[in-house]
Amino acid sequence: MADSEFSVPELAGLRNSLLTEGVDFRAAAEMLQLFLAGRGYGVSRDEARDAVSRVGLSGCSVEAIQRELSRIALVQ
């Protein structure tokens, strides 16, 4: 993905949703996929799962979510 960033309110909402999912990595990965798809980006299922794992290890901060989304998002 280019240097595009998502808004802080969008990322905070996604973060809250991810925290609600807890340790259900499959549901959290699907949430990332849906978030990106709703904004015109694609992402592989495996990349989304890996990103969820990295976000969790980073304390699920908004910055970690932004970094991972920027890394995995594919322009469609």
C-alpha positions as CSV (number, residue, x, y, z in Angstrom):
1,M,0.0,0.0,0.0
2,A,1.2,3.5,-0.6
3,D,1.8,6.0,2.2
4,S,-2.0,6.2,2.7
5,E,-3.1,6.2,6.3
6,F,-6.4,5.5,7.9
7,S,-8.0,8.0,10.3
8,V,-7.4,7.7,14.0
9,P,-11.1,7.3,14.7
10,E,-11.3,4.4,12.2
11,L,-8.3,2.7,13.7
12,A,-9.5,3.2,17.3
13,G,-12.8,1.6,16.3
14,L,-11.0,-1.3,14.7
15,R,-8.8,-1.6,17.8
16,N,-11.9,-1.7,20.1
17,S,-13.4,-4.4,17.9
18,L,-10.2,-6.4,17.9
19,L,-9.9,-6.2,21.7
20,T,-13.5,-7.5,21.9
21,E,-12.6,-10.5,19.9
22,G,-9.9,-11.5,22.4
23,V,-7.8,-14.5,21.3
24,D,-10.1,-15.5,18.4
25,F,-7.4,-15.0,15.7
26,R,-9.6,-16.2,12.9
27,A,-12.4,-13.7,13.7
28,A,-9.8,-10.9,14.3
29,A,-8.2,-11.7,10.9
30,E,-11.5,-11.6,9.2
31,M,-12.2,-8.2,10.9
32,L,-9.0,-6.9,9.3
33,Q,-10.0,-8.2,5.9
34,L,-13.4,-6.6,6.1
35,F,-12.0,-3.3,7.4
36,L,-9.6,-3.2,4.4
37,A,-12.2,-4.4,1.9
38,G,-14.6,-1.7,3.0
39,R,-11.9,0.8,2.0
40,G,-11.1,-0.7,-1.3
41,Y,-8.1,-2.8,-0.4
42,G,-7.5,-6.5,-0.5
43,V,-5.4,-8.8,1.8
44,S,-4.6,-12.4,1.9
45,R,-6.1,-14.5,4.7
46,D,-2.6,-15.6,5.8
47,E,-1.3,-12.1,5.8
48,A,-4.3,-11.0,7.9
49,R,-3.7,-13.8,10.4
50,D,0.0,-12.9,10.7
51,A,-0.9,-9.2,11.1
52,V,-3.3,-10.0,14.0
53,S,-0.5,-11.9,15.7
54,R,2.0,-9.0,15.3
55,V,-0.6,-6.4,16.4
56,G,-1.3,-8.5,19.6
57,L,2.4,-8.8,20.4
58,S,2.6,-5.0,20.0
59,G,-0.1,-4.4,22.6
60,C,-2.8,-3.7,20.1
61,S,-1.9,0.0,19.8
62,V,-3.4,2.2,17.1
63,E,0.1,2.7,15.8
64,A,0.7,-1.1,15.5
65,I,-2.6,-1.5,13.7
66,Q,-1.7,1.3,11.3
67,R,1.7,-0.2,10.6
68,E,0.3,-3.6,9.9
69,L,-2.5,-2.4,7.7
70,S,-0.1,-0.3,5.7
71,R,2.1,-3.4,5.3
72,I,-0.5,-5.9,4.2
73,A,-3.1,-3.8,2.3
74,L,-3.2,-4.5,-1.4
75,V,-4.7,-2.0,-3.8
76,Q,-7.4,-3.6,-5.8
